[in-house]
Amino acid sequence: MFVQGPVPGFRLLLVIVLSAVLIVADARFDQLTPVRSAIGTGMAPIHWLGNAPSELSGWVASLFTSKEDLQAENEELRARLLILERRALKYAALASENNELRQLMNSSEVLDDRVIVGEVVAVSPDPFSHEIVINKGRRDGVEVGQAILDANGLMGQVQQTSSFTSRVLLVSDSSHAVPVEVVRNGLRAILLGNGDTNTLELVHVPDTADIREGDLLVSSGLGGRFPKGYPVAEVDRIVKEPGEPFVKIEATPLAELNKSRLLLVVFSPEQEATDEAGDTAAGTGVDTAEQGEVR
């Protein structure tokens, strides 16, 4: 058409008419869709060859990734997963309550407590004392009484702090107690440790109380020691003895007290407010003193 032909103007007109026919056929009848599909399939190897240099360079770079980089990335991902699992635990506990109960107790306000990730660096050798040592201390803002969690539930509370480490008393220790409530109906009680990492005891529960095996126990927030809504244990066994005013209830702790290595240190909103107030006072201490001297 472009090499031989009668008149150049006729060839141009023929090309224009052919183009118009193809445009109309494609726009109205989708006649060229198979053609475009075939062309796209034929172009796939070209696209692959175009991306081959970058893919090859990325593959070669991955071969020389150091063990330290992989370990650091793995630790970072595990820390993120731990935080996300902690949030999922709280959302699951709060979702079990009805809207009216959440509004009355303002439980939605404590969904996002600030936390830092710590690691277990030592375990107490005393078989009668359930304590661990974590690598977070006063320099990280840790204080005595703060709650400690793992990915599954409440582990315990900070008992003693130093500059770089803290000693944590586990919920299974015989001297430890946690105010809890049953998620299903809001029944409140005290959960005590008994020296067994696999069993806790729910005390002072009347024999007429509505509690069942399998009930989830979460921290009630009473006393201000532990934040509200964190899973603690699950009711495992209920024994009702004739003539006794209280039932004997055993619960299984949800936290892996003997296995967890990465833990979460929880900062309550009240503690953060106190820290901010202390920083503000420290920053304005000089001005206050100067004003006192002027007076």
C-alpha contacts under 8 A as a table, 3 or more apart, distances in Angstrom:
res1	aa1	res2	aa2	distance
1	M	4	Q	5.85
1	M	5	G	6.27
1	M	11	R	6.72
2	F	5	G	7.30
2	F	11	R	7.25
5	G	8	P	7.38
5	G	11	R	7.25
6	P	10	F	7.45
7	V	10	F	5.37
7	V	11	R	6.65
8	P	11	R	5.17
8	P	12	L	6.35
9	G	12	L	5.13
9	G	13	L	6.22
10	F	13	L	5.07
10	F	14	L	6.13
11	R	14	L	5.04
11	R	15	V	6.29
12	L	15	V	5.15
12	L	16	I	6.26
13	L	16	I	5.11
13	L	17	V	6.20
14	L	17	V	5.23
14	L	18	L	6.14
15	V	18	L	5.11
15	V	19	S	6.10
16	I	19	S	5.12
16	I	20	A	6.21
17	V	20	A	5.12
17	V	21	V	6.21
18	L	21	V	5.15
18	L	22	L	6.27
19	S	22	L	5.13
19	S	23	I	6.18
20	A	23	I	5.08
20	A	24	V	6.18
21	V	24	V	5.27
21	V	25	A	6.04
22	L	25	A	5.07
22	L	26	D	6.06
22	L	32	L	7.98
23	I	26	D	5.18
23	I	27	A	6.01
24	V	27	A	5.13
24	V	28	R	5.79
24	V	29	F	7.64
25	A	28	R	5.57
25	A	29	F	5.24
25	A	30	D	6.34
25	A	31	Q	5.73
25	A	32	L	7.38
26	D	29	F	5.66
26	D	30	D	4.43
26	D	31	Q	5.22
26	D	32	L	5.38
26	D	33	T	7.41
27	A	30	D	5.99
30	D	33	T	5.66
31	Q	34	P	7.24
32	L	35	V	5.04
32	L	36	R	6.22
33	T	36	R	5.15
33	T	37	S	6.12
34	P	37	S	4.97
34	P	38	A	6.11
35	V	38	A	5.12
35	V	39	I	6.19
36	R	39	I	4.99
36	R	40	G	6.02
37	S	40	G	5.05
37	S	41	T	6.15
38	A	41	T	5.09
38	A	42	G	6.20
39	I	42	G	5.01
39	I	43	M	6.18
40	G	43	M	4.99
40	G	44	A	6.33
41	T	44	A	5.32
42	G	45	P	6.83
42	G	46	I	7.97
43	M	46	I	5.21
43	M	47	H	6.41
44	A	47	H	5.13
44	A	48	W	6.18
45	P	48	W	4.94
45	P	49	L	6.10
46	I	49	L	5.09
46	I	50	G	6.19
47	H	50	G	5.00
47	H	51	N	6.34
48	W	51	N	5.24
48	W	52	A	5.98
49	L	52	A	4.96
49	L	53	P	7.70
50	G	53	P	7.03
51	N	54	S	5.69
51	N	55	E	6.23
52	A	55	E	5.09
52	A	56	L	5.89
53	P	56	L	5.09
53	P	57	S	6.14
54	S	57	S	5.10
54	S	58	G	6.15
55	E	58	G	5.16
55	E	59	W	6.16
56	L	59	W	5.10
56	L	60	V	6.14
57	S	60	V	5.11
57	S	61	A	6.10
58	G	61	A	5.07
58	G	62	S	6.19
59	W	62	S	5.13
59	W	63	L	6.55
60	V	63	L	5.25
60	V	64	F	7.07
61	A	64	F	5.47
61	A	65	T	6.73
62	S	65	T	5.26
65	T	69	D	6.74
65	T	70	L	7.24
66	S	69	D	5.34
66	S	70	L	6.54
67	K	70	L	5.15
67	K	71	Q	6.15
68	E	71	Q	5.09
68	E	72	A	6.10
69	D	72	A	5.10
69	D	73	E	6.12
70	L	73	E	5.13
70	L	74	N	6.05
71	Q	74	N	5.00
71	Q	75	E	6.16
72	A	75	E	5.18
72	A	76	E	6.23
73	E	76	E	5.10
73	E	77	L	6.20
74	N	77	L	5.19
74	N	78	R	6.16
75	E	78	R	5.10
75	E	79	A	6.15
76	E	79	A	5.14
76	E	80	R	6.32
77	L	80	R	5.12
77	L	81	L	6.12
78	R	81	L	4.98
78	R	82	L	6.10
79	A	82	L	5.07
79	A	83	I	6.40
79	A	117	V	6.69
79	A	262	L	7.60
80	R	83	I	5.21
80	R	84	L	6.27
81	L	84	L	5.10
81	L	85	E	6.05
82	L	85	E	5.14
82	L	86	R	6.16
82	L	150	D	7.49
82	L	151	A	5.49
82	L	262	L	7.91
83	I	86	R	5.05
83	I	87	R	6.41
83	I	151	A	7.68
83	I	264	L	7.80
84	L	87	R	5.16
84	L	88	A	6.20
85	E	88	A	4.92
85	E	89	L	6.19
85	E	151	A	5.69
85	E	152	N	7.65
86	R	89	L	5.17
86	R	90	K	6.55
86	R	150	D	7.58
86	R	151	A	5.63
86	R	152	N	7.30
86	R	153	G	7.91
87	R	90	K	5.20
87	R	91	Y	6.20
87	R	111	L	7.33
87	R	112	D	7.53
88	A	91	Y	5.09
88	A	92	A	6.06
89	L	92	A	5.18
89	L	93	A	6.33
89	L	152	N	7.24
89	L	153	G	7.63
89	L	230	Y	7.11
89	L	231	P	7.05
90	K	93	A	5.18
90	K	94	L	6.18
90	K	111	L	6.69
90	K	229	G	6.17
90	K	230	Y	5.88
90	K	231	P	7.54
91	Y	94	L	5.16
91	Y	95	A	5.89
91	Y	111	L	7.38
92	A	95	A	5.14
92	A	96	S	6.57
93	A	96	S	5.46
93	A	97	E	7.33
93	A	183	V	7.03
93	A	218	V	7.52
93	A	229	G	6.24
93	A	230	Y	7.25
93	A	231	P	7.10
94	L	97	E	5.49
94	L	102	R	7.56
94	L	107	S	7.39
94	L	108	S	7.80
94	L	229	G	6.79
95	A	98	N	7.35
96	S	183	V	6.55
96	S	184	R	7.03
97	E	101	L	6.37
97	E	102	R	6.64
97	E	183	V	6.77
97	E	184	R	7.28
98	N	101	L	5.51
98	N	102	R	6.48
99	N	102	R	5.18
99	N	103	Q	6.25
100	E	103	Q	5.22
100	E	104	L	6.29
101	L	104	L	5.16
101	L	105	M	6.22
102	R	105	M	5.31
102	R	106	N	5.61
102	R	107	S	5.26
102	R	108	S	6.62
103	Q	106	N	5.09
103	Q	107	S	7.07
103	Q	108	S	7.75
106	N	109	E	5.79
106	N	110	V	7.88
107	S	110	V	5.78
107	S	111	L	7.37
107	S	228	K	7.31
107	S	229	G	7.57
108	S	111	L	5.71
109	E	112	D	7.62
110	V	113	D	5.97
110	V	227	P	7.66
110	V	228	K	7.38
110	V	269	P	7.95
113	D	266	V	6.64
113	D	267	F	6.15
113	D	268	S	5.96
113	D	269	P	6.73
114	R	266	V	6.14
114	R	267	F	5.26
114	R	268	S	7.08
114	R	269	P	7.95
115	V	264	L	6.06
115	V	265	V	5.36
115	V	266	V	4.60
115	V	267	F	5.82
116	I	264	L	5.64
116	I	265	V	5.33
116	I	266	V	6.95
117	V	262	L	6.77
117	V	263	L	5.71
117	V	264	L	4.73
117	V	265	V	6.39
118	G	134	I	6.11
118	G	135	N	5.90
118	G	136	K	5.96
118	G	262	L	5.79
118	G	263	L	5.10
118	G	264	L	5.94
118	G	265	V	6.89
119	E	134	I	5.29
119	E	135	N	5.67
119	E	136	K	7.82
119	E	261	R	5.62
119	E	262	L	4.61
119	E	263	L	5.91
120	V	123	V	7.74
120	V	132	I	6.79
120	V	133	V	5.76
120	V	134	I	4.42
120	V	135	N	6.59
120	V	260	S	7.97
120	V	261	R	5.19
120	V	262	L	6.52
120	V	263	L	7.43
121	V	132	I	7.72
121	V	133	V	5.67
121	V	134	I	5.42
121	V	135	N	6.31
122	A	132	I	5.75
122	A	133	V	4.94
122	A	134	I	7.09
123	V	131	E	6.24
123	V	132	I	4.38
123	V	133	V	6.18
124	S	127	P	7.78
124	S	129	S	6.99
124	S	130	H	6.72
124	S	131	E	5.31
124	S	132	I	5.80
124	S	133	V	7.88
126	D	129	S	5.38
126	D	130	H	7.55
127	P	130	H	7.11
128	F	173	D	7.80
128	F	195	G	6.67
129	S	173	D	6.20
129	S	174	S	7.89
129	S	195	G	7.63
130	H	169	L	6.25
130	H	170	L	5.67
130	H	172	S	6.70
130	H	173	D	5.04
130	H	195	G	7.28
131	E	167	R	6.76
131	E	168	V	5.51
131	E	169	L	4.73
131	E	170	L	5.81
131	E	173	D	7.79
132	I	167	R	5.83
132	I	168	V	5.27
132	I	169	L	6.82
132	I	170	L	7.57
133	V	165	T	6.66
133	V	166	S	5.61
133	V	167	R	4.55
133	V	168	V	6.03
134	I	165	T	5.59
134	I	166	S	5.45
134	I	167	R	6.58
134	I	168	V	7.42
135	N	164	F	6.16
135	N	165	T	4.58
135	N	166	S	6.71
136	K	139	R	7.67
136	K	140	D	6.08
136	K	142	V	6.85
136	K	164	F	5.55
136	K	165	T	4.71
136	K	166	S	5.96
137	G	140	D	5.48
137	G	141	G	6.72
137	G	142	V	5.26
137	G	143	E	7.67
137	G	161	T	5.60
137	G	162	S	5.39
137	G	163	S	4.97
137	G	164	F	4.40
137	G	165	T	4.33
137	G	166	S	5.22
138	R	141	G	4.92
138	R	142	V	5.00
138	R	143	E	6.63
138	R	161	T	6.34
138	R	162	S	5.89
138	R	163	S	4.74
138	R	164	F	6.58
138	R	165	T	7.67
139	R	142	V	7.36
139	R	163	S	5.51
139	R	164	F	6.54
140	D	164	F	7.91
142	V	146	Q	7.23
142	V	161	T	7.21
142	V	166	S	7.76
142	V	265	V	7.67
143	E	146	Q	6.11
143	E	158	V	7.02
143	E	160	Q	7.87
143	E	161	T	6.61
144	V	157	Q	7.71
144	V	158	V	5.02
144	V	159	Q	5.34
144	V	160	Q	5.73
144	V	161	T	6.53
145	G	157	Q	5.47
145	G	158	V	4.92
145	G	159	Q	6.15
145	G	225	R	6.42
146	Q	157	Q	5.36
146	Q	158	V	5.30
146	Q	225	R	7.10
146	Q	226	F	7.30
146	Q	265	V	6.91
146	Q	266	V	6.31
146	Q	267	F	6.91
147	A	154	L	7.45
147	A	155	M	7.71
147	A	156	G	6.00
147	A	157	Q	4.49
147	A	158	V	6.61
147	A	225	R	7.41
147	A	226	F	5.75
147	A	227	P	7.51
147	A	265	V	6.20
147	A	266	V	5.51
147	A	267	F	7.85
148	I	154	L	6.24
148	I	155	M	5.39
148	I	156	G	5.26
148	I	157	Q	5.38
148	I	158	V	7.13
148	I	168	V	7.74
148	I	263	L	6.70
148	I	264	L	5.60
148	I	265	V	4.91
148	I	266	V	6.27
149	L	152	N	7.56
149	L	153	G	5.69
149	L	154	L	4.52
149	L	155	M	4.91
149	L	156	G	7.08
149	L	255	A	7.53
149	L	263	L	5.65
149	L	264	L	5.00
149	L	265	V	6.68
149	L	266	V	7.61
150	D	153	G	5.69
150	D	154	L	6.57
150	D	155	M	6.38
150	D	255	A	6.17
150	D	256	E	7.45
150	D	260	S	6.59
150	D	262	L	6.83
150	D	263	L	4.76
150	D	264	L	6.02
151	A	255	A	7.30
151	A	263	L	7.52
152	N	231	P	7.53
152	N	254	L	5.74
152	N	255	A	4.95
152	N	256	E	7.22
153	G	230	Y	6.44
153	G	231	P	4.95
153	G	232	V	5.34
153	G	233	A	7.70
153	G	253	P	7.81
153	G	254	L	5.32
153	G	255	A	4.57
154	L	171	V	7.71
154	L	230	Y	6.54
154	L	231	P	6.29
154	L	232	V	5.10
154	L	254	L	7.40
154	L	255	A	5.92
155	M	170	L	5.61
155	M	171	V	5.97
155	M	232	V	7.93
155	M	255	A	5.80
155	M	256	E	7.82
155	M	257	L	6.49
156	G	168	V	6.49
156	G	169	L	5.49
156	G	170	L	4.21
156	G	171	V	4.82
157	Q	168	V	5.48
157	Q	169	L	5.53
157	Q	170	L	6.73
157	Q	171	V	7.86
158	V	161	T	7.38
158	V	166	S	6.63
158	V	167	R	5.91
158	V	168	V	4.39
158	V	169	L	6.26
159	Q	166	S	7.47
159	Q	167	R	5.60
159	Q	168	V	5.37
159	Q	169	L	5.95
160	Q	166	S	5.66
160	Q	167	R	5.03
160	Q	168	V	7.12
161	T	164	F	7.97
161	T	165	T	6.16
161	T	166	S	4.23
161	T	167	R	6.24
162	S	165	T	5.34
162	S	166	S	5.94
169	L	173	D	6.91
169	L	176	H	7.48
170	L	173	D	5.68
170	L	176	H	7.31
170	L	257	L	7.40
171	V	176	H	5.59
171	V	177	A	6.94
171	V	178	V	7.57
171	V	192	L	7.45
171	V	193	G	5.69
172	S	176	H	6.89
172	S	192	L	7.44
172	S	193	G	4.13
172	S	194	N	6.03
172	S	195	G	5.52
172	S	196	D	5.90
172	S	197	T	5.21
172	S	198	N	7.85
172	S	199	T	7.43
172	S	200	L	6.53
173	D	176	H	5.39
173	D	193	G	4.95
173	D	194	N	6.06
173	D	195	G	4.99
173	D	196	D	7.53
174	S	192	L	7.02
174	S	193	G	4.61
174	S	194	N	4.36
174	S	195	G	5.03
175	S	192	L	7.68
175	S	193	G	6.68
175	S	194	N	7.88
176	H	192	L	5.98
176	H	193	G	5.54
177	A	190	I	6.55
177	A	191	L	5.56
177	A	192	L	4.54
177	A	193	G	6.48
178	V	190	I	5.74
178	V	191	L	5.11
178	V	192	L	6.57
178	V	219	S	6.99
178	V	226	F	7.82
179	P	188	R	7.32
179	P	189	A	6.06
179	P	190	I	4.67
179	P	191	L	6.27
179	P	219	S	6.00
179	P	220	S	5.76
179	P	221	G	7.05
179	P	222	L	6.30
179	P	223	G	7.85
180	V	188	R	5.76
180	V	189	A	5.55
180	V	190	I	5.87
180	V	191	L	6.54
180	V	217	L	6.00
180	V	218	V	5.35
180	V	219	S	4.37
180	V	220	S	4.66
180	V	221	G	7.71
180	V	232	V	7.84
181	E	186	G	5.44
181	E	187	L	5.15
181	E	188	R	4.19
181	E	189	A	6.10
181	E	217	L	5.53
181	E	218	V	5.62
181	E	219	S	6.35
181	E	220	S	5.41
182	V	185	N	5.86
182	V	186	G	4.96
182	V	187	L	5.11
182	V	188	R	6.58
182	V	211	I	7.75
182	V	215	D	6.51
182	V	216	L	5.90
182	V	217	L	4.83
182	V	218	V	6.60
183	V	186	G	5.56
183	V	187	L	7.80
183	V	215	D	7.24
183	V	216	L	5.82
183	V	217	L	6.20
183	V	218	V	6.72
184	R	215	D	6.99
184	R	216	L	7.48
185	N	210	D	7.97
187	L	210	D	7.79
188	R	220	S	7.36
189	A	202	L	6.78
189	A	203	V	6.72
189	A	204	H	6.81
189	A	205	V	6.66
190	I	202	L	5.81
190	I	203	V	5.76
190	I	204	H	7.31
191	L	200	L	6.64
191	L	201	E	5.61
191	L	202	L	4.54
191	L	203	V	6.44
192	L	200	L	5.86
192	L	201	E	5.16
192	L	202	L	6.29
192	L	203	V	7.26
193	G	196	D	7.23
193	G	199	T	7.63
193	G	200	L	5.11
193	G	201	E	6.41
194	N	199	T	7.41
194	N	200	L	6.23
194	N	201	E	7.06
196	D	199	T	5.53
196	D	200	L	7.28
197	T	200	L	7.77
197	T	253	P	7.66
197	T	257	L	6.44
197	T	258	N	7.39
198	N	252	T	5.87
198	N	253	P	6.44
199	T	250	E	6.42
199	T	251	A	5.70
199	T	252	T	4.95
199	T	253	P	6.51
200	L	233	A	7.90
200	L	250	E	5.72
200	L	251	A	5.05
200	L	252	T	6.10
200	L	253	P	6.70
201	E	248	K	7.74
201	E	249	I	5.90
201	E	250	E	4.77
201	E	251	A	6.05
202	L	205	V	7.19
202	L	248	K	7.29
202	L	249	I	5.28
202	L	250	E	6.21
202	L	251	A	7.05
203	V	246	F	7.90
203	V	247	V	7.94
203	V	248	K	7.14
203	V	249	I	7.11
204	H	246	F	6.01
204	H	247	V	7.70
205	V	209	A	6.61
205	V	246	F	5.36
205	V	247	V	6.03
205	V	248	K	7.91
206	P	209	A	5.39
206	P	245	P	5.85
206	P	246	F	4.38
206	P	247	V	6.15
207	D	240	K	6.82
207	D	244	E	7.80
207	D	245	P	5.93
207	D	246	F	5.06
207	D	247	V	5.17
211	I	215	D	6.99
212	R	215	D	5.76
212	R	235	V	7.10
212	R	238	I	7.56
213	E	234	E	7.84
213	E	235	V	5.04
213	E	236	D	5.37
213	E	237	R	6.07
213	E	238	I	6.85
214	G	234	E	5.77
214	G	235	V	5.03
214	G	236	D	6.11
215	D	234	E	5.69
215	D	235	V	5.32
216	L	231	P	7.22
216	L	232	V	7.89
216	L	233	A	6.31
216	L	234	E	4.71
216	L	235	V	6.61
217	L	231	P	6.07
217	L	232	V	5.71
217	L	233	A	5.25
217	L	234	E	5.78
217	L	235	V	7.38
218	V	228	K	7.47
218	V	229	G	5.34
218	V	230	Y	5.15
218	V	231	P	4.21
218	V	232	V	5.17
218	V	233	A	7.08
219	S	226	F	6.65
219	S	227	P	6.80
219	S	228	K	5.15
219	S	229	G	5.24
219	S	230	Y	5.33
219	S	231	P	6.48
219	S	232	V	6.52
220	S	226	F	7.83
220	S	227	P	7.54
220	S	228	K	4.97
220	S	229	G	6.32
221	G	224	G	5.65
221	G	225	R	6.97
221	G	226	F	5.49
221	G	227	P	5.10
221	G	228	K	4.12
221	G	229	G	7.41
222	L	225	R	7.39
222	L	226	F	7.68
222	L	228	K	7.88
223	G	226	F	7.68
224	G	227	P	6.97
227	P	230	Y	6.99
227	P	268	S	6.78
231	P	254	L	7.10
232	V	253	P	5.93
232	V	254	L	5.79
232	V	255	A	7.19
233	A	251	A	5.88
233	A	252	T	5.26
233	A	253	P	4.13
233	A	254	L	4.95
233	A	255	A	7.88
234	E	251	A	5.23
234	E	252	T	5.30
234	E	253	P	6.55
234	E	254	L	6.94
235	V	238	I	7.82
235	V	249	I	7.22
235	V	250	E	6.17
235	V	251	A	4.20
235	V	252	T	6.43
236	D	249	I	7.64
236	D	250	E	5.67
236	D	251	A	4.83
236	D	252	T	6.13
237	R	249	I	5.73
237	R	250	E	5.08
237	R	251	A	6.74
238	I	247	V	6.93
238	I	248	K	5.84
238	I	249	I	4.58
238	I	250	E	6.51
239	V	247	V	5.89
239	V	248	K	5.04
239	V	249	I	6.33
240	K	244	E	7.61
240	K	246	F	7.66
240	K	247	V	4.93
240	K	248	K	6.44
241	E	244	E	5.73
241	E	247	V	6.90
244	E	247	V	7.14
253	P	256	E	7.61
255	A	260	S	7.90
256	E	259	K	5.32
256	E	260	S	5.57
257	L	260	S	6.32
260	S	263	L	7.12
267	F	271	Q	6.32
267	F	272	E	6.74
268	S	271	Q	5.23
268	S	272	E	6.45
269	P	272	E	5.11
269	P	273	A	6.18
270	E	273	A	5.09
270	E	274	T	6.22
271	Q	274	T	5.03
271	Q	275	D	6.20
272	E	275	D	5.06
272	E	276	E	6.16
273	A	276	E	5.14
273	A	277	A	6.11
274	T	277	A	5.05
274	T	278	G	6.11
275	D	278	G	5.02
275	D	279	D	6.20
276	E	279	D	5.07
276	E	280	T	6.16
277	A	280	T	5.06
277	A	281	A	6.11
278	G	281	A	5.08
278	G	282	A	6.06
279	D	282	A	5.05
279	D	283	G	6.11
280	T	283	G	5.07
280	T	284	T	6.27
281	A	284	T	5.20
281	A	285	G	5.74
282	A	285	G	5.17
283	G	286	V	7.40
284	T	287	D	5.33
284	T	288	T	6.25
285	G	288	T	5.16
285	G	289	A	6.20
286	V	289	A	5.15
286	V	290	E	6.16
287	D	290	E	5.04
287	D	291	Q	6.17
288	T	291	Q	5.08
288	T	292	G	6.25
289	A	292	G	5.02
289	A	293	E	6.38
290	E	293	E	5.14
290	E	294	V	6.31
291	Q	294	V	5.07
291	Q	295	R	6.31
292	G	295	R	5.21
